[in-house]
Amino acid sequence: MEGTMDAIGNTLEATYKQMVPRRKQQSTSFLNRKCKSCFRRALGLFCRNFVYYCNAFFASLQKATVTRSVDMAASMNAMMEQYLVGSIDIRTHVEGSENDSDAVRIKITVSNRSQLAVQKCDLQLNVSSVERRKPIPFELEVDSRPNFKKDTEKKNDHKEKNPKLVDSMFTLEPGKKYEWTITVEIKRMHQCNGCVEIMFPSIGTGAMLTVSHVFGLYLIHRCKRMWTKSHGIKNCMAVAVSFDGGFLRSFFRVPHDEGIIPGSAFKLSVAGHTIMLPVNKVVGTEVELLVHVVGACFPKEEIVEDVLLELDMYSRFFTERNNPFSKNLEGTCGC
C-alpha cells in the first residue's frame, strides 16, 4: 500500500513540475520535503477510506440482494403452499347404522384439483364433543381404500402408532379423486363433530401442511331406522311431532308400493334403546307421529329430544333440497 502511495505521489510531483515553471517551483513551498510527506499521508488516508467505504457499500448491496432473494423464495413457497392447500378438497358422507349398534359408516372423498402430485400424505380422523371440543374415544375400521402401491408393514406400523390414522404415505395424483369407506364406533351417546385431516410436507420448505374438513356426527346417524306396517302400542298420552311424508319415506326407506297410514310406525333403535313413532294421522303431505320410548330408557331424556331435533333438521334439509324454487344445496349430512 505504501509503495502504491509513493508511486502516486511521484507521478503527481512529476506532473506538477511539467506544468509549473522551475523558478516558481523553487519559490513554492507546496512540494518541499515536509509538505510532500503530509500530502502523501493525506492521500493514503483518503485511499484507505475510499476502499473501506467501497467494501462496505458492496457488502451492504450483497446483503440486500440476498435478503430480497430469501424474501422472494419465502413468498413463492407461501404461494405454492396456499395453492396446494386450496386445491385439496375433502368431502364426507355419513351413512346410518345398518344394525342396532353404535357404529356408523363414513365415506371420505379426497380430490386433488392441482396440477402437481402431493406426496407423503397421511389421512386421519378426529372426533370431539360439540360443546367443549374435547376428544372423544372411538374405534376405527377401514372397510375400503384406494389401490395404492405401498409397503404394508410400514402402513401397519403407522396404524399401531396412531389409531386415528385412516391411511398413510400415499400420493395424490393431479386431477384424481380418491375414496375411503370407514366404520366408526363411538361408545358415548353424545352429539359430536368429526374432523378429517390430510397432512403432507411442503414441496419448498418441508413443513407439514394440513387440510381439514369438519362435519357433524349426529345421534340419528347411530340409530337403526325401520318402518313397520303395524305396531302393538296402545293409545296413550304422548308428544306429537309432524314431518314431511316424502322425507319419512326416503329416510326410513319405506317401499314405494306401501302407504304411510295410521297404524304403521317408524322406529329408531340404538344400543337397546328404541324410539317408536306411530303414525297418528296424515294431513296432505304432513304426517303426524306420536313419540314413545320402548324398552330400556335412554340414559338422559335430552337424548330423545336431540334425536327428534336432528330428525327435524334432516326433514328441513330434505324439503329445501327437493324444492325446485330453492337454491341447490350441497350438504355432507347424508344418511
Backbone torsions as a table, in degrees:
resi	resn	phi	psi	omega
1	MET	NA	-43.3	179.9
2	GLU	-64.6	-39.4	178.0
3	GLY	-61.5	-39.0	178.4
4	THR	-65.5	-42.1	179.3
5	MET	-63.7	-40.1	177.7
6	ASP	-62.3	-43.1	-180.0
7	ALA	-62.8	-41.5	178.6
8	ILE	-64.7	-41.8	179.2
9	GLY	-63.4	-44.1	179.3
10	ASN	-62.4	-40.0	179.1
11	THR	-63.8	-44.1	178.5
12	LEU	-63.8	-37.7	-179.9
13	GLU	-67.0	-42.5	179.3
14	ALA	-64.4	-39.9	178.7
15	THR	-64.4	-40.6	179.8
16	TYR	-63.1	-40.9	-178.4
17	LYS	-65.8	-35.6	179.3
18	GLN	-69.3	-34.6	-174.6
19	MET	-86.9	-27.4	-175.2
20	VAL	-107.7	134.9	177.7
21	PRO	-58.0	155.7	-175.0
22	ARG	-64.1	-39.5	-178.7
23	ARG	-62.5	-41.7	-179.8
24	LYS	-67.8	-30.4	-179.9
25	GLN	-66.9	-39.8	-177.4
26	GLN	-69.0	-33.7	-177.2
27	SER	-84.7	-9.5	-178.1
28	THR	-91.5	135.8	-178.6
29	SER	-95.1	4.8	-175.0
30	PHE	-66.5	-39.5	-175.3
31	LEU	-105.3	25.7	172.6
32	ASN	-69.9	174.7	-171.5
33	ARG	-62.2	-41.3	-176.5
34	LYS	-69.2	-45.5	-179.2
35	CYS	-67.4	-34.5	179.5
36	LYS	-61.9	-39.5	179.0
37	SER	-67.0	-41.9	178.7
38	CYS	-64.0	-40.0	-179.5
39	PHE	-63.0	-42.6	-179.1
40	ARG	-67.3	-37.7	178.0
41	ARG	-65.3	-42.2	179.1
42	ALA	-64.4	-40.3	179.2
43	LEU	-65.8	-39.4	178.3
44	GLY	-64.3	-41.3	178.0
45	LEU	-63.5	-40.1	178.6
46	PHE	-62.6	-44.4	-179.2
47	CYS	-65.1	-40.5	179.1
48	ARG	-63.8	-43.8	178.6
49	ASN	-63.5	-37.9	179.8
50	PHE	-63.3	-45.3	178.9
51	VAL	-63.9	-40.3	-179.3
52	TYR	-62.4	-47.9	-178.0
53	TYR	-69.5	-31.9	174.7
54	CYS	-63.9	-44.9	178.0
55	ASN	-61.7	-43.2	179.6
56	ALA	-63.2	-39.6	-179.8
57	PHE	-64.2	-47.3	-178.9
58	PHE	-68.1	-34.0	176.5
59	ALA	-65.1	-42.9	177.5
60	SER	-63.9	-40.0	178.7
61	LEU	-64.1	-41.6	178.9
62	GLN	-65.2	-41.4	179.0
63	LYS	-62.9	-43.0	178.8
64	ALA	-63.7	-38.6	179.3
65	THR	-65.6	-43.6	178.6
66	VAL	-63.4	-42.2	179.4
67	THR	-61.4	-43.7	178.3
68	ARG	-63.7	-38.2	178.9
69	SER	-65.4	-42.5	179.0
70	VAL	-64.3	-44.2	178.9
71	ASP	-62.6	-39.1	179.6
72	MET	-66.3	-41.7	178.6
73	ALA	-64.5	-41.7	178.7
74	ALA	-63.9	-40.1	178.6
75	SER	-64.7	-41.4	178.8
76	MET	-65.9	-40.2	177.4
77	ASN	-63.1	-42.2	179.4
78	ALA	-62.9	-41.4	178.5
79	MET	-65.1	-40.6	179.1
80	MET	-65.0	-42.7	179.2
81	GLU	-64.0	-42.9	178.2
82	GLN	-63.1	-38.2	178.9
83	TYR	-64.3	-45.4	-179.0
84	LEU	-66.7	-45.4	-179.4
85	VAL	-61.6	-40.7	179.4
86	GLY	-72.0	-16.7	-177.7
87	SER	-91.5	-10.8	179.1
88	ILE	-91.4	119.0	-178.1
89	ASP	-112.7	127.0	-180.0
90	ILE	-117.6	131.6	176.4
91	ARG	-133.1	150.5	179.1
92	THR	-131.3	148.8	174.9
93	HIS	-135.0	115.0	-176.7
94	VAL	-94.3	126.3	179.0
95	GLU	-105.5	142.0	-179.9
96	GLY	-67.0	165.7	-179.8
97	SER	-68.6	139.2	178.4
98	GLU	-87.4	-14.8	178.7
99	ASN	-141.2	-179.3	-176.3
100	ASP	-80.3	76.3	-179.3
101	SER	-145.6	177.3	179.4
102	ASP	-90.0	-0.1	-173.0
103	ALA	-82.2	144.7	173.1
104	VAL	-129.7	152.7	177.5
105	ARG	-103.8	136.1	-178.9
106	ILE	-125.5	127.4	175.3
107	LYS	-99.9	120.8	-178.7
108	ILE	-108.8	126.9	178.2
109	THR	-119.9	125.2	179.7
110	VAL	-120.8	128.7	179.8
111	SER	-121.1	137.3	173.7
112	ASN	-105.1	102.4	-176.2
113	ARG	-92.8	7.2	179.2
114	SER	-89.0	177.2	177.1
115	GLN	-97.7	9.2	-177.3
116	LEU	-120.4	148.3	174.2
117	ALA	-79.2	135.1	178.4
118	VAL	-105.1	113.7	-172.1
119	GLN	-103.5	163.7	176.0
120	LYS	54.9	49.8	-178.5
121	CYS	-88.5	144.6	170.6
122	ASP	-121.2	138.3	179.6
123	LEU	-120.4	126.0	-179.4
124	GLN	-140.8	162.4	-179.3
125	LEU	-121.1	136.2	173.4
126	ASN	-122.3	144.8	177.3
127	VAL	-126.0	131.0	-178.5
128	SER	-140.0	159.9	178.7
129	SER	-71.4	152.5	-178.1
130	VAL	-72.6	-42.2	-173.5
131	GLU	-75.1	-56.8	-173.3
132	ARG	-99.7	-6.4	179.6
133	ARG	57.9	34.0	176.2
134	LYS	-88.1	146.5	179.6
135	PRO	-61.4	140.7	177.5
136	ILE	-116.2	128.4	-179.7
137	PRO	-67.4	145.9	179.8
138	PHE	-155.6	164.0	175.0
139	GLU	-114.1	138.0	-173.7
140	LEU	-124.0	135.8	175.7
141	GLU	-133.1	128.5	179.7
142	VAL	-88.6	117.0	-179.4
143	ASP	-85.4	-39.3	178.8
144	SER	-150.7	150.4	-179.8
145	ARG	-147.5	162.9	175.9
146	PRO	-62.5	158.6	-177.9
147	ASN	-86.3	81.2	177.0
148	PHE	-91.4	146.1	173.8
149	LYS	-90.9	102.3	-176.2
150	LYS	-139.3	168.2	176.3
151	ASP	-81.1	115.3	-175.8
152	THR	-63.4	-41.2	-179.0
153	GLU	-62.5	-42.2	179.6
154	LYS	-64.1	-40.2	179.2
155	LYS	-63.7	-43.0	179.7
156	ASN	-65.7	-36.9	177.3
157	ASP	-60.7	-42.9	178.6
158	HIS	-61.9	-41.9	-178.0
159	LYS	-64.2	-38.6	179.7
160	GLU	-67.9	-36.1	-179.6
161	LYS	-75.3	-31.8	-177.1
162	ASN	-133.1	97.4	-177.7
163	PRO	-67.5	-12.5	178.2
164	LYS	-83.1	-6.6	-173.9
165	LEU	-74.2	130.4	175.6
166	VAL	-92.8	-43.0	179.1
167	ASP	-156.7	159.2	-176.0
168	SER	-147.0	156.1	172.9
169	MET	51.8	48.7	177.6
170	PHE	-117.4	166.7	-177.8
171	THR	-116.8	132.2	174.0
172	LEU	-94.4	108.8	179.7
173	GLU	-73.3	150.2	-178.1
174	PRO	-62.5	134.3	177.0
175	GLY	74.6	9.7	-176.9
176	LYS	-103.3	158.2	178.2
177	LYS	-122.6	138.1	-176.6
178	TYR	-129.4	145.3	-176.6
179	GLU	-130.8	138.4	173.3
180	TRP	-124.8	146.1	171.9
181	THR	-122.8	123.5	-177.3
182	ILE	-127.3	154.5	173.2
183	THR	-112.5	126.9	-177.4
184	VAL	-118.5	128.9	178.1
185	GLU	-114.4	117.5	-179.1
186	ILE	-111.2	124.0	-173.4
187	LYS	-77.0	-29.2	-175.9
188	ARG	-90.2	137.6	178.3
189	MET	-86.4	78.4	178.5
190	HIS	-137.6	150.6	167.2
191	GLN	-68.2	139.3	-178.0
192	CYS	-148.9	169.5	178.1
193	ASN	-113.3	140.1	172.1
194	GLY	-103.4	150.6	178.5
195	CYS	-137.8	115.1	176.1
196	VAL	-93.2	129.2	-178.9
197	GLU	-124.7	136.8	170.9
198	ILE	-114.5	127.8	-179.8
199	MET	-121.5	137.4	179.8
200	PHE	-155.3	152.4	-179.1
201	PRO	-76.9	146.1	176.0
202	SER	-66.6	141.3	179.5
203	ILE	-65.1	-36.3	-175.4
204	GLY	-86.7	-47.4	-172.5
205	THR	-104.6	-20.2	-176.4
206	GLY	84.4	-5.0	178.2
207	ALA	-67.2	146.4	-178.0
208	MET	-76.1	128.7	177.2
209	LEU	-107.3	147.1	-177.0
210	THR	-129.9	132.4	172.0
211	VAL	-117.4	125.1	-175.2
212	SER	-123.6	155.1	178.6
213	HIS	-141.1	119.9	-178.0
214	VAL	-101.4	138.2	179.6
215	PHE	-146.0	162.9	-178.1
216	GLY	-89.5	137.5	171.0
217	LEU	-113.2	97.2	-172.0
218	TYR	-89.5	162.6	178.3
219	LEU	-61.9	-35.6	-176.8
220	ILE	-67.5	-22.3	175.4
221	HIS	-64.4	-27.4	-174.2
222	ARG	-96.3	6.3	179.3
223	CYS	-98.2	138.0	171.7
224	LYS	-78.4	129.7	-175.6
225	ARG	-104.5	130.8	-178.8
226	MET	-140.7	156.6	172.6
227	TRP	-131.2	137.9	-180.0
228	THR	-130.9	145.6	-178.0
229	LYS	-69.0	-28.6	-177.9
230	SER	-144.3	161.3	179.2
231	HIS	-142.7	161.0	-177.9
232	GLY	-106.5	23.4	-178.3
233	ILE	-85.6	129.4	178.6
234	LYS	-78.2	152.6	178.8
235	ASN	-65.3	128.6	178.7
236	CYS	-154.5	174.3	179.5
237	MET	-67.8	128.3	179.8
238	ALA	-153.4	160.4	177.5
239	VAL	-74.5	135.4	179.8
240	ALA	-104.5	135.8	176.3
241	VAL	-132.5	153.1	-178.1
242	SER	-123.7	141.1	178.4
243	PHE	-139.4	161.3	176.3
244	ASP	-69.2	134.1	-177.6
245	GLY	-63.9	-37.8	177.9
246	GLY	-63.5	-37.8	177.2
247	PHE	-65.0	-46.2	-179.4
248	LEU	-60.9	-40.6	179.5
249	ARG	-63.7	-41.9	-179.0
250	SER	-73.2	-44.4	-174.1
251	PHE	-69.4	-40.9	-178.3
252	PHE	-95.7	6.5	175.8
253	ARG	55.6	50.0	177.3
254	VAL	-75.7	129.7	179.0
255	PRO	-56.7	145.7	-176.6
256	HIS	-67.3	-24.5	-179.2
257	ASP	-89.2	5.0	178.0
258	GLU	-108.9	145.5	180.0
259	GLY	-101.1	144.4	174.6
260	ILE	-88.7	103.5	-173.5
261	ILE	-132.0	161.5	174.3
262	PRO	-56.0	137.2	-174.9
263	GLY	107.5	-27.6	174.3
264	SER	-84.9	169.7	-175.9
265	ALA	-154.2	155.4	174.4
266	PHE	-111.4	146.8	-179.0
267	LYS	-131.0	140.2	172.3
268	LEU	-122.6	116.9	-175.9
269	SER	-124.4	141.2	174.9
270	VAL	-157.2	127.3	173.9
271	ALA	48.7	46.2	176.8
272	GLY	85.6	-4.1	179.0
273	HIS	-105.6	138.8	-177.9
274	THR	-133.8	131.1	170.6
275	ILE	-105.8	115.9	178.9
276	MET	-96.6	132.5	-178.5
277	LEU	-123.4	80.2	178.7
278	PRO	-69.0	145.9	177.8
279	VAL	-78.6	121.3	179.8
280	ASN	-90.3	-48.0	177.4
281	LYS	-160.9	161.3	179.9
282	VAL	-123.5	123.1	178.6
283	VAL	-124.3	104.8	-177.5
284	GLY	64.6	-124.2	177.5
285	THR	-92.4	-5.8	-178.8
286	GLU	-90.8	136.8	178.8
287	VAL	-117.3	123.5	178.3
288	GLU	-93.2	127.4	-178.5
289	LEU	-117.1	150.9	173.1
290	LEU	-104.6	144.4	-175.0
291	VAL	-103.0	121.8	175.8
292	HIS	-131.0	138.2	173.8
293	VAL	-101.4	122.1	-173.8
294	VAL	-111.6	144.9	176.0
295	GLY	76.4	-145.2	-178.5
296	ALA	-63.1	143.9	179.6
297	CYS	-77.3	151.6	176.0
298	PHE	-67.8	150.7	179.4
299	PRO	-55.3	-36.0	179.2
300	LYS	-135.0	141.1	178.4
301	GLU	-64.9	-27.7	-178.8
302	GLU	-62.4	-25.3	-177.9
303	ILE	-64.6	-40.9	177.9
304	VAL	-62.0	-43.4	178.9
305	GLU	-63.1	-41.4	179.2
306	ASP	-63.3	-41.2	179.5
307	VAL	-62.6	-42.2	179.6
308	LEU	-67.5	-37.3	176.8
309	LEU	-64.8	-40.4	177.7
310	GLU	-66.0	-38.2	177.4
311	LEU	-62.9	-39.6	177.5
312	ASP	-65.9	-38.2	178.1
313	MET	-62.1	-44.4	178.4
314	TYR	-64.6	-36.5	179.0
315	SER	-63.9	-42.8	178.5
316	ARG	-65.1	-41.6	179.0
317	PHE	-62.3	-43.1	179.6
318	PHE	-62.6	-43.1	-178.4
319	THR	-64.6	-44.1	-179.6
320	GLU	-67.3	-39.2	-178.9
321	ARG	-67.0	-34.1	-177.6
322	ASN	-96.6	6.9	176.8
323	ASN	-87.2	116.9	-176.9
324	PRO	-65.8	-17.0	-178.8
325	PHE	-93.4	-5.1	178.5
326	SER	-95.2	162.5	179.0
327	LYS	-71.5	155.0	177.8
328	ASN	-66.3	127.7	179.8
329	LEU	-106.2	141.0	-179.6
330	GLU	-121.4	101.9	-174.7
331	GLY	-111.1	168.5	179.2
332	THR	-124.9	19.2	-175.7
333	CYS	-110.7	33.9	-179.1
334	GLY	-68.1	149.7	177.7
335	CYS	-123.0	NA	NA
